[in-house]
Amino acid sequence: MRVLDQFGTSFFTGTTWRPNATKRYGIEFGSLPYIYGTVVTSIIGLALATPLAIGTAIFVQEYAPRWLGVPIAFVVELLVTIPSIAYGLWGLLILVPFMRDDVQPFLQK
């Protein structure tokens, strides 16, 4: 791989990312912060989503009456079909302004 030939293992262990650096500093590519951030956010997402998913599945399958379980199962399956980018755009366009304009001023008071 070209990146390992040019930068060695410091590509994975380095913490500085300077793709447009001057001759004084030289070009550096260290991806450790990006790898760490991806792992941490994935673990947090799994920690939040797993209990909710398992709890919902157990409720729908074991405890909910049929008239309630069928619509809940349908909504869950419908949510799965939506691409994750749509959730991200919803968060960016709807949730962020709501939090910024309504929730944050309320919490500051």
C-alpha positions in Angstrom: 0.0 0.0 0.0 1.3 3.4 -1.0 0.4 5.1 2.3 2.3 2.6 4.4 5.3 2.9 2.1 5.4 6.7 2.3 4.3 7.3 6.0 4.9 3.9 7.7 2.8 3.0 10.7 2.8 6.6 11.9 -0.3 6.9 9.6 -2.2 4.9 12.1 -0.5 6.1 15.3 0.1 9.7 14.5 -2.1 12.5 15.9 -1.3 15.4 13.5 -3.1 15.9 10.3 -1.4 18.5 8.0 -2.2 17.7 4.4 -1.4 21.3 3.2 1.6 21.9 5.4 4.4 24.2 4.4 7.9 22.9 3.7 8.9 23.8 7.2 6.6 21.3 8.8 6.2 18.8 6.0 3.1 16.9 5.2 1.8 14.7 8.0 -1.1 12.2 8.1 -2.0 10.8 11.5 -5.4 9.2 11.7 -5.4 8.0 15.3 -7.9 10.7 16.5 -10.3 9.8 13.7 -10.0 6.1 14.4 -10.5 6.7 18.1 -13.5 9.0 17.5 -15.2 6.4 15.3 -14.7 3.6 17.8 -16.0 5.7 20.7 -19.1 7.0 18.9 -19.8 3.5 17.7 -19.6 2.0 21.2 -21.8 4.8 22.6 -24.4 4.2 19.8 -24.4 0.5 20.4 -24.7 1.0 24.2 -27.8 3.2 23.6 -29.4 1.3 20.8 -29.0 -2.3 21.9 -31.1 -2.2 25.1 -33.8 -0.3 23.3 -33.9 -2.7 20.4 -33.9 -5.8 22.6 -36.6 -4.3 24.8 -38.8 -3.4 21.9 -38.4 -6.9 20.4 -39.2 -8.6 23.6 -42.2 -6.3 24.2 -43.7 -6.8 20.7 -43.1 -10.6 20.7 -44.0 -11.6 24.2 -46.0 -8.9 26.1 -47.9 -6.7 23.6 -51.4 -7.8 22.6 -51.7 -8.5 18.9 -53.7 -5.3 18.2 -50.7 -3.3 19.6 -47.8 -5.5 18.5 -48.6 -5.5 14.8 -48.5 -1.6 14.3 -45.4 -1.3 16.5 -43.6 -4.0 14.5 -44.7 -2.2 11.3 -43.4 1.1 12.4 -40.1 -0.4 13.5 -39.7 -2.2 10.1 -40.6 1.1 8.4 -37.9 3.0 10.3 -35.3 0.4 9.3 -35.9 1.1 5.6 -35.0 4.8 5.9 -31.3 5.4 5.1 -29.2 6.7 8.0 -28.3 9.8 6.0 -32.0 10.8 6.2 -31.8 10.7 10.0 -28.6 12.7 9.9 -30.2 15.4 7.7 -33.3 15.4 10.0 -31.0 16.0 13.0 -29.1 18.7 11.2 -32.1 20.6 9.8 -34.7 20.0 12.4 -33.2 19.0 15.7 -30.2 21.3 15.8 -32.3 24.5 15.3 -34.8 23.3 17.9 -32.1 22.6 20.4 -30.3 25.9 19.7 -33.4 28.2 19.7 -35.7 26.6 22.3 -34.0 24.1 24.5 -30.6 25.8 25.1 -32.1 29.2 26.2 -34.6 27.4 28.5 -31.7 25.5 30.1 -29.6 28.6 30.5 -32.4 30.3 32.5 
